[in-house]
Amino acid sequence: MCHLSYAELGVGFILEENLSWSPKSPDFGMPTTGVVGLHHGETMTLNDQYNKWKENTLKKSLDKFKERKERFETSAGIEVPRVALPDASTSLSADETYAEKLGFPGEYPFTRGVQPTMYRSRFWTMRQYAGFSTAEESNKRYRYLLGQGQTGLSVAFDLPTQIGYDADDPIAAGEVGKVGVSISSIRDMEQLFDQIPLEKVSTSMTINAPAGVLLAMYIAVAKRQGADMRQLRGTIQNDILKEYVARGTYIFPPAPSMRLITDIFQFCSAEVPFWNTISISGYHIREAGSTAVQEVAFTLADGIAYVEAALKAGLDVDAFAGQLSFFFNAHNNLLEEVAKFRAARRMWAKIMRERFKAQKPSSWQLRFHTQTAGSTLTAQQPENNVVRVTLQALSAVLGGTQSLHTNSMDEALWLPTEKSVRVALRTQQVIAYESGVADSIDPLAGSYLIESLTDEIEKQALDYISKIDEMGGALQSIERGYMQNEIQNAAYAAQQAIEKKEQIVVGVNQFQVKEEMTLERLSVDPAIEVAQKAKLKALRESRNQKRVDELLGRLKSAAQGTENLMPLFIECAENDITLGEVCNTLRSVWGEYVAEGF
């Protein structure tokens, strides 16, 4: 984060906890009349369709799970409907596009949510992105957050780790442990998850270029704990295209980078079936300055490119599509953000069903994590960031997110302190337990403004995707600088609006005060770099060097061929081969990507 280095670096997420939902309370908001045109040419009233959904999709959830309460009601005792629908007095009930545009929760096109009851059964995963200094220090923060009610772990790695260098590499000097945790070997990974049973928790790792290597270390640690690899749950970000566009923590050229991604798809579909193999990220696109429409369009265009790459590698779309997930930003314009999430969900369902001919409903679902916007946080009057984050988090919940990270008030200044992280987590908990917005599914559906914004965002985003298709796809548009240029233009326009005071930023260009900074500060001790180097020295002296040399030789040969690299990554991790050694071996075969103009 930019000052925002921590939040901007992205967040991982876990979606799988929220894949099964269940209702068991009376339904309200039922339509009385209204004719709806169906996809199959069938015509029935909206009431008939509601009953069909209730008897099929809803009942299957009810047979397995309970809702959080027997009865949801307002403070005045008014019962809250599970899903509110138009009645005969509204124009929407007679709109023949209702089924096509909205449908029912848990059913195509998923505009109203990917689960039949959404948060009535279980809240979104409350996941606070954390990681700094050493594995020991980050482990303490994880255990603290779990004790405070966090429901999923999310790992932030330092910059050397993100670009595949060990802590003792000269290029890592001064950056070890600064914006995330330093992980160079399986021993670091073991310490990071000390006393945390990996078979029982879900973990997200914000890692891209070396994602396969870090996932291999995680799997190796789980195996040492005695865990069943097939039961592990979590997510790796693993989205290299957005690195070329907006963030810059790439290592290898596009072709081998895409190979690594499809290797992970293939390996996890067979061996780690509950793992989300990619978090296709619009977050960093938005942090770089894009509009909401561009965030949706460019993210889904990247998603299309990943699906196409997997199909080209010989994978069946329904074998891997259910393990794809997404990661979006939440900005201050609450209603636009709600509409953005709904539009993205509907668009992806159509893309997977119509463009890629996926057959399984789970392949059509856009499941996503949300992080509040690091780029909106201000160093001036940082307490105001609590209000900004609350609005942003609310938009994500109203938009149907599966997982959420809330930024801390001080992240425009430094790494968040324990207190500020707790306030950020409490923000989610207040929304969940006190606001009532989680008691009904897609509560803003049917709003004239929300539906209009949803439709317009979809229309404009599809126009962008069409232009990208004409260029040959996302990778080709990136190579031509198209996405980057569009984002830069949007960022410039936004900055101009702030400077001209056409867009007010409270405490920055309006309502300023003279202030003295009184917030507690978190600092990373430079001595940790020395300690990490000493650990690596001890590791290299104690391991079987002959075995290391043999494995690195095999890795080099495999990189020159076509075999799936994931099993070899795991074997390397189990034999104390470091992240940097693996990545340097791959560099020797594939080279490094250098952005045009540098």
C-alpha positions in Angstrom: 0.0 0.0 0.0 1.4 3.1 -0.8 1.8 3.9 2.0 -0.8 1.4 1.0 1.7 -1.3 0.4 0.1 -3.7 2.8 -3.5 -3.6 1.6 -2.5 -3.1 -2.0 -0.4 -6.2 -1.9 -3.7 -8.1 -2.1 -5.5 -10.5 0.0 -6.1 -14.2 -0.2 -9.3 -15.8 0.6 -11.3 -18.9 1.3 -14.6 -19.5 -0.4 -15.2 -23.2 0.2 -16.8 -22.8 3.6 -19.7 -21.1 2.1 -20.5 -23.5 -0.7 -23.3 -25.3 1.1 -26.2 -23.4 2.6 -29.6 -24.1 4.0 -32.9 -22.6 4.7 -35.6 -23.5 7.2 -37.8 -20.5 8.0 -41.0 -19.3 6.4 -40.7 -17.6 3.1 -42.1 -14.2 2.4 -42.0 -11.7 -0.5 -43.8 -14.3 -2.7 -45.2 -13.0 -5.9 -48.9 -13.4 -6.5 -48.9 -13.1 -10.3 -46.7 -12.3 -13.2 -45.6 -14.2 -16.3 -41.9 -14.9 -16.7 -40.2 -16.1 -19.9 -37.9 -19.0 -19.2 -34.6 -20.0 -21.0 -36.2 -23.2 -22.3 -39.2 -21.5 -23.9 -41.4 -22.6 -21.0 -43.8 -20.0 -19.6 -45.1 -20.0 -16.1 -45.9 -17.4 -13.4 -43.3 -16.1 -11.2 -45.2 -17.7 -8.3 -44.8 -21.1 -10.1 -41.1 -20.5 -10.5 -40.7 -19.5 -6.9 -42.4 -22.7 -5.8 -40.2 -24.8 -8.2 -37.1 -23.2 -6.7 -38.4 -23.8 -3.2 -39.2 -27.5 -3.8 -35.9 -28.2 -5.6 -32.9 -26.0 -4.9 -34.0 -24.8 -1.5 -35.2 -28.1 -0.2 -31.8 -29.8 -1.0 -30.1 -27.2 1.2 -32.7 -27.6 4.0 -32.2 -31.3 4.0 -28.6 -30.9 4.9 -28.2 -27.7 6.9 -30.0 -25.4 9.2 -30.2 -21.6 9.0 -28.7 -19.5 11.8 -32.2 -18.8 13.3 -35.6 -20.3 13.2 -37.1 -16.9 12.5 -35.4 -13.7 11.2 -37.1 -10.5 12.1 -36.6 -6.7 12.5 -36.4 -5.0 15.9 -40.1 -4.3 15.5 -40.8 -8.0 15.2 -41.5 -7.9 11.4 -40.4 -11.2 9.8 -37.7 -10.8 7.2 -38.2 -12.8 4.0 -35.6 -15.3 2.9 -35.8 -13.9 -0.6 -37.9 -10.9 -1.5 -39.7 -11.0 -4.9 -42.0 -8.6 -6.7 -45.7 -8.9 -6.4 -48.6 -8.0 -8.8 -48.3 -4.3 -7.9 -44.8 -3.9 -9.3 -43.8 -3.6 -12.9 -40.9 -6.0 -12.4 -43.3 -9.0 -11.8 -44.6 -8.6 -15.3 -41.1 -8.2 -16.8 -40.4 -11.2 -18.9 -36.7 -10.8 -18.4 -36.9 -11.5 -14.6 -35.7 -15.1 -14.9 -33.0 -14.2 -17.3 -31.6 -11.2 -15.3 -32.3 -12.2 -11.7 -33.5 -15.7 -11.2 -33.4 -17.3 -7.7 -30.5 -17.6 -5.3 -28.3 -20.6 -5.9 -29.6 -20.9 -9.5 -28.4 -19.6 -12.9 -27.6 -16.8 -13.6 -26.7 -16.3 -9.9 -27.4 -12.6 -9.9 -28.9 -13.0 -6.5 -26.2 -15.2 -5.0 -24.4 -18.5 -5.5 -26.0 -20.2 -2.5 -29.7 -20.8 -1.9 -29.8 -18.9 1.4 -26.5 -17.0 1.5 -25.8 -15.5 4.9 -29.0 -16.8 6.6 -27.2 -20.1 6.9 -23.6 -18.9 7.5 -21.9 -15.6 7.4 -19.2 -14.9 4.8 -15.7 -15.9 5.8 -14.1 -13.1 7.9 -10.5 -13.2 6.8 -8.0 -10.6 7.9 -4.9 -10.5 5.7 -1.8 -10.8 7.9 1.9 -11.5 7.8 5.0 -9.5 8.7 8.5 -10.1 10.0 9.3 -13.7 10.7 7.1 -16.8 10.6 7.1 -16.9 14.4 5.7 -13.3 14.7 3.1 -13.9 12.0 2.0 -17.2 13.7 1.3 -15.2 16.9 -0.8 -12.7 14.9 -2.8 -15.6 13.3 -3.5 -17.3 16.6 -4.6 -13.9 18.1 -7.0 -13.3 15.2 -8.4 -16.7 15.4 -9.0 -16.1 19.0 -10.9 -12.9 18.2 -13.3 -14.6 15.9 -11.6 -14.6 12.5 -12.8 -17.5 10.5 -10.0 -18.0 8.0 -6.3 -17.5 7.7 -4.8 -15.3 5.0 -1.1 -15.0 4.4 0.8 -11.9 3.3 4.3 -12.6 2.0 7.2 -10.2 1.9 8.4 -8.9 -1.4 11.4 -11.2 -1.8 9.2 -14.2 -1.3 6.7 -12.9 -3.8 9.3 -12.7 -6.5 11.0 -15.9 -5.7 14.1 -14.9 -3.7 15.4 -16.3 -0.4 16.0 -14.0 2.5 19.8 -14.2 2.1 19.8 -13.2 -1.6 21.5 -9.9 -2.1 18.4 -8.6 -4.0 16.3 -9.1 -0.8 18.4 -6.7 1.3 16.3 -4.3 3.2 13.0 -5.9 2.3 12.9 -9.1 4.4 9.7 -9.2 6.5 8.7 -5.7 5.7 5.4 -6.0 3.9 4.7 -9.6 4.7 6.2 -12.7 6.3 9.5 -14.0 5.0 9.2 -17.6 3.8 12.3 -19.3 2.2 11.9 -23.0 3.1 9.6 -25.6 4.5 11.0 -24.9 8.0 9.7 -21.3 7.8 6.3 -22.7 6.6 6.2 -25.1 9.5 6.8 -22.3 12.0 4.2 -20.1 10.3 1.5 -22.8 11.0 2.8 -24.0 14.3 -0.1 -25.3 16.5 -2.5 -24.7 13.6 -3.9 -28.0 12.2 -4.0 -27.5 8.4 -6.6 -30.2 7.9 -9.1 -28.2 10.1 -8.5 -24.6 8.9 -8.8 -22.9 5.5 -5.8 -20.9 4.4 -5.4 -18.3 1.7 -2.0 -17.3 0.3 -1.5 -14.1 -1.6 1.2 -15.4 -4.0 1.4 -15.3 -7.7 4.6 -16.0 -9.7 5.9 -18.7 -7.3 2.4 -19.9 -6.2 3.1 -23.5 -7.1 6.2 -23.6 -4.9 4.5 -22.0 -1.9 1.5 -24.3 -2.3 3.9 -27.3 -2.4 5.5 -26.2 0.9 2.1 -25.9 2.4 1.1 -29.4 1.3 4.4 -30.8 2.5 3.8 -29.2 6.0 0.3 -30.6 6.0 1.7 -34.1 5.2 4.1 -33.8 8.1 1.2 -33.0 10.4 -0.5 -36.2 9.2 -3.2 -34.4 7.2 -4.9 -35.9 4.2 -3.9 -33.7 1.2 -7.3 -34.3 -0.3 -9.0 -32.6 2.7 -7.0 -29.4 2.5 -9.0 -26.2 1.9 -7.8 -22.8 0.8 -6.8 -20.6 -2.0 -3.7 -19.3 -3.8 -4.0 -16.1 -5.8 -2.0 -17.5 -8.7 -3.1 -14.7 -11.1 -0.1 -13.8 -13.2 -2.0 -11.8 -15.9 -2.9 -9.0 -13.4 0.7 -8.9 -12.3 1.7 -7.9 -15.9 -1.1 -5.3 -15.9 -1.2 -3.7 -12.5 1.1 -5.0 -9.8 4.5 -6.2 -11.1 5.4 -9.2 -9.0 6.0 -11.4 -11.9 9.1 -13.6 -12.5 8.8 -15.6 -15.7 7.6 -14.8 -19.3 3.9 -15.3 -20.0 4.1 -18.8 -21.6 5.9 -20.7 -18.8 3.8 -18.6 -16.3 0.6 -19.9 -17.8 2.1 -23.4 -17.8 2.6 -23.2 -14.1 -1.0 -22.1 -13.6 -2.4 -25.0 -15.7 -0.1 -27.4 -13.9 -1.7 -26.3 -10.6 -5.2 -26.6 -12.1 -4.5 -30.2 -13.2 -2.7 -31.3 -10.0 -5.3 -29.9 -7.6 -8.3 -31.2 -9.6 -7.0 -34.7 -9.0 -5.1 -34.4 -5.6 -6.4 -31.4 -3.7 -10.1 -31.1 -4.9 -11.2 -28.6 -2.3 -8.5 -26.1 -3.0 -9.3 -22.9 -5.0 -6.5 -23.0 -7.6 -6.7 -19.3 -8.6 -8.1 -16.1 -7.3 -8.6 -14.1 -10.5 -8.0 -10.6 -9.2 -9.7 -7.4 -10.0 -8.5 -5.9 -6.7 -5.1 -4.8 -8.0 -6.6 -3.6 -11.2 -8.8 -1.2 -9.2 -6.0 -0.2 -6.9 -4.0 0.8 -10.0 -6.8 3.3 -10.8 -9.4 1.5 -12.9 -13.1 2.2 -12.9 -15.7 -0.3 -11.5 -16.5 -1.3 -15.1 -12.9 -1.8 -16.0 -12.4 -3.9 -12.9 -15.1 -6.3 -13.9 -14.2 -6.4 -17.6 -10.5 -6.9 -17.3 -10.9 -9.4 -14.5 -13.3 -11.6 -16.4 -11.2 -11.2 -19.5 -8.3 -12.6 -17.6 -10.6 -15.4 -16.4 -11.5 -16.2 -19.9 -7.7 -16.4 -20.8 -7.1 -18.9 -17.9 -10.0 -21.1 -19.0 -8.8 -21.1 -22.6 -5.2 -22.0 -21.5 -6.5 -24.9 -19.4 -8.6 -26.2 -22.3 -5.6 -25.9 -24.6 -3.6 -28.0 -22.1 -6.2 -30.7 -22.5 -8.3 -30.2 -19.3 -12.0 -30.7 -19.3 -13.8 -27.4 -18.3 -16.0 -29.1 -15.7 -13.0 -30.7 -14.1 -11.4 -27.4 -13.1 -14.0 -24.6 -13.3 -15.4 -25.3 -9.9 -12.0 -24.5 -8.4 -11.8 -21.1 -10.0 -12.5 -18.1 -7.7 -12.3 -14.3 -7.9 -11.1 -11.4 -5.9 -12.7 -7.9 -6.1 -12.2 -4.5 -4.6 -14.8 -2.6 -2.7 -14.8 1.2 -3.1 -16.8 4.0 -1.5 -19.7 4.3 -4.0 -21.8 1.8 -2.2 -24.6 1.3 -4.8 -22.2 1.1 -7.7 -20.2 -1.5 -5.9 -23.3 -3.6 -5.1 -24.3 -3.5 -8.7 -20.8 -4.4 -9.8 -20.7 -7.6 -7.8 -24.1 -8.6 -9.1 -23.2 -7.9 -12.7 -19.9 -9.8 -12.5 -21.7 -12.9 -11.1 -24.3 -12.8 -13.9 -21.7 -12.2 -16.6 -19.4 -15.1 -15.5 -22.4 -17.5 -15.4 -23.2 -16.7 -19.0 -19.6 -16.9 -20.1 -19.1 -20.3 -18.6 -22.4 -21.7 -19.8 -22.6 -20.2 -23.2 -19.0 -19.5 -24.3 -17.3 -22.5 -22.8 -20.3 -24.9 -22.7 -19.7 -25.9 -19.1 -22.4 -28.4 -17.9 -22.2 -28.3 -14.1 -23.9 -25.5 -12.3 -20.9 -25.2 -10.0 -18.8 -24.3 -13.1 -21.1 -21.3 -13.8 -20.7 -19.8 -10.3 -18.6 -16.8 -9.7 -17.4 -17.2 -6.1 -15.4 -14.2 -4.8 -13.5 -12.7 -2.0 -13.6 -9.0 -1.4 -11.1 -6.6 0.2 -11.9 -3.0 1.0 -10.0 -0.4 -1.0 -6.4 0.3 0.2 -6.2 3.2 -2.4 -9.0 5.1 -0.6 -7.3 5.1 2.8 -5.9 8.4 3.8 -2.9 9.3 6.0 -4.8 12.5 7.0 -7.4 12.0 9.8 -6.8 8.2 9.6 -9.7 7.5 12.0 -12.0 8.5 9.1 -10.9 5.3 7.4 -13.0 3.3 9.8 -16.1 4.9 8.2 -14.8 4.3 4.6 -14.1 0.7 5.4 -17.5 0.2 6.9 -19.2 1.5 3.8 -17.0 -0.6 1.5 -17.5 -3.8 3.6 -21.3 -3.2 3.6 -21.3 -3.0 -0.2 -19.5 -6.4 -0.4 -22.0 -8.0 1.9 -25.0 -6.5 0.1 -23.3 -7.7 -3.1 -23.1 -11.3 -1.9 -19.4 -11.9 -1.2 -18.2 -15.3 0.0 -15.2 -13.9 2.0 -14.2 -10.5 3.2 -11.1 -8.6 4.5 -11.5 -5.2 6.0 -8.4 -2.9 5.9 -7.2 -1.2 9.1 -7.4 2.5 9.7 -3.6 3.0 9.8 -2.6 1.1 6.7 -2.0 4.3 4.7 0.8 4.9 7.3 2.4 1.6 8.2 1.7 -2.1 8.9 -1.5 -2.4 11.0 -1.2 -2.7 14.7 -3.0 -5.4 16.7 -5.6 -2.8 17.9 -6.4 -1.5 14.4 -6.7 -5.0 13.0 -9.2 -5.8 15.8 -11.3 -2.8 14.9 -11.3 -3.8 11.3 -12.4 -7.3 12.2 -15.1 -5.9 14.6 -16.4 -3.9 11.6 -17.3 -7.1 9.9 -18.8 -8.6 13.0 -21.0 -5.5 13.6 -22.3 -5.7 10.1 -23.0 -9.5 10.5 -24.5 -9.5 13.9 -26.1 -6.1 14.4 -27.1 -4.5 11.0 -29.7 -7.1 9.8 -28.4 -6.9 6.2 -27.4 -10.5 6.2 -30.9 -11.7 7.1 -32.3 -11.7 3.6 -30.8 -12.6 0.3 -29.8 -9.9 -2.2 -31.9 -7.3 -0.2 -31.4 -4.5 -2.8 -32.8 -6.6 -5.7 -35.6 -4.9 -7.5 -34.4 -1.4 -6.7 -34.8 0.6 -9.9 -31.4 2.1 -9.4 -29.6 -1.1 -8.5 -31.0 -3.0 -11.4 -30.3 -0.2 -13.8 -26.7 0.1 -12.6 -26.3 -3.7 -12.7 -27.4 -3.8 -16.4 -25.3 -0.8 -17.4 -22.1 -2.2 -15.8 -22.7 -5.5 -17.5 -23.3 -3.8 -20.9 -20.1 -1.6 -20.6 -18.0 -4.5 -19.4 -19.1 -6.7 -22.2 -18.1 -4.0 -24.7 -14.6 -4.1 -23.2 -14.5 -7.9 -23.4 -15.5 -7.7 -27.1 -12.6 -5.3 -27.8 -10.2 -7.6 -26.0 -11.5 -10.6 -27.9 -10.9 -8.7 -31.2 -7.2 -8.2 -30.1 -6.8 -12.0 -29.6 -7.5 -12.2 -25.9 -6.3 -10.8 -22.5 -2.6 -11.7 -23.0 -2.5 -10.0 -26.4 -4.2 -6.9 -25.1 -1.7 -6.7 -22.2 1.2 -7.1 -24.6 -0.2 -4.2 -26.6 -0.6 -2.1 -23.5 -4.3 -1.8 -24.0 -5.5 -2.6 -20.4 -2.6 -0.7 -18.9 -3.4 2.4 -20.9 -7.1 2.3 -20.1 -6.3 2.0 -16.4 -3.8 4.8 -16.5 -6.3 7.1 -18.2 -9.0 6.3 -15.6 -6.5 6.9 -12.8 -5.5 10.3 -14.2 -9.1 11.4 -14.6 -9.8 10.4 -11.0 -6.8 12.3 -9.7 -7.8 15.3 -11.7 -11.3 15.2 -10.2 -9.8 15.3 -6.7 -7.4 18.1 -7.4 -10.2 20.2 -8.9 -12.4 19.3 -6.0 -14.9 17.8 -8.2 -14.5 14.7 -6.0 -14.3 15.5 -2.3 -12.1 13.3 -0.2 -12.9 14.2 3.4 -9.8 15.4 5.3 -7.7 15.6 2.2 -9.1 18.3 -0.2 -11.9 19.4 2.1 -12.6 19.6 5.8 -8.8 19.5 6.7 -7.6 20.1 10.3 -4.2 20.6 11.9 -3.5 17.3 13.5 -0.8 15.5 15.5 -0.5 11.7 14.8 -1.3 9.8 17.9 -1.8 6.3 16.6 0.3 3.5 17.8 2.9 2.4 15.2 4.0 -1.1 14.2 7.7 -1.4 13.2 9.6 -4.4 11.8 12.9 -4.9 13.5 15.8 -4.9 10.8 17.5 -7.6 12.9 15.0 -10.2 11.6 16.9 -10.2 8.2 20.1 -11.3 10.0 18.2 -14.0 11.8 16.6 -15.3 8.6 20.0 -15.5 6.9 21.4 -17.5 9.9 18.4 -19.9 9.6 19.1 -20.5 5.9 22.8 -21.0 6.6 22.0 -23.7 9.2 19.5 -25.3 6.9 22.0 -25.6 4.0 24.6 -27.1 6.3 22.3 -29.7 7.7 20.5 -31.1 4.6 21.6 -33.8 2.2 23.3 -31.8 -0.5 23.7 -34.7 -2.9 19.9 -35.2 -2.8 19.4 -31.5 -3.3 21.6 -31.4 -6.4 19.8 -34.5 -7.8 16.4 -32.9 -7.4 17.4 -29.5 -8.8 18.8 -31.4 -11.8 15.5 -33.2 -12.3 13.7 -29.9 -11.9 15.7 -28.3 -14.7 15.1 -31.2 -17.0 11.3 -31.2 -16.2 11.1 -27.4 -16.8 12.6 -28.0 -20.3 9.9 -30.6 -21.0 6.1 -30.8 -20.4 5.5 -32.9 -17.3 3.5 -31.4 -14.4 5.9 -29.7 -12.0 3.8 -29.8 -8.9 4.8 -33.2 -7.6 8.5 -32.3 -8.0 7.9 -29.0 -6.2 6.5 -31.0 -3.2 9.5 -33.3 -3.3 11.9 -30.4 -3.4 10.2 -28.8 -0.4 10.3 -32.0 1.6 14.0 -32.2 1.0 14.7 -28.6 2.3 15.3 -27.0 -1.1 14.5 -23.4 -0.8 12.1 -21.1 -2.7 15.0 -19.2 -4.2 16.8 -22.4 -5.4 13.6 -23.6 -7.1 12.9 -20.3 -8.8 16.5 -19.7 -9.8 16.5 -23.2 -11.5 13.4 -22.2 -13.4 14.9 -18.8 -14.3 17.9 -20.6 -15.8 15.5 -22.4 -18.2 12.8 -19.9 -18.9 14.5 -16.5 -18.2 12.7 -13.5 -16.7 10.0 -11.3 -18.0 11.0 -7.7 -18.6 8.1 -5.2 -19.2 8.3 -3.3 -22.4 10.0 0.1 -21.9 12.2 -1.0 -19.1 
